[in-house]
């Protein structure tokens, strides 16, 4: 998806590294445990998270619009005054 938004290889590698790697420890009775390796997912409070969410939401919206165009998905209304 990042490629389709025009991100170069270097930027995509940086984002992949931020999302797919990292270390953390847990506080137990106020003392940190040994570090454990995080293999995937965003960490709580990660400043990159809102931006990645917006990129994914935009991509999903585009996929849904395309599915409606080719008659693979029918829009539906939510609520009395909802828009399709």
JORA-V538190 format. One record per backbone hydrogen bond with DSSP energy under -0.5 kcal/mol. NH is the residue of the N-H (numbers start at 1). CO is the residue of the C=O. If there is no record, write none. Layout:
NH:CO
NH:CO
//
This chain:
5:1
6:3
7:2
12:8
13:9
14:10
15:11
16:12
17:13
18:14
19:15
20:16
21:17
24:36
28:26
28:31
29:27
31:28
33:26
36:24
38:22
39:37
46:43
49:46
52:48
53:49
54:50
55:51
56:52
57:53
58:54
59:55
60:56
61:57
62:58
63:59
64:60
65:61
66:62
67:63
68:64
69:65
70:66
71:68
72:67
73:67
75:73
79:77
82:79
//
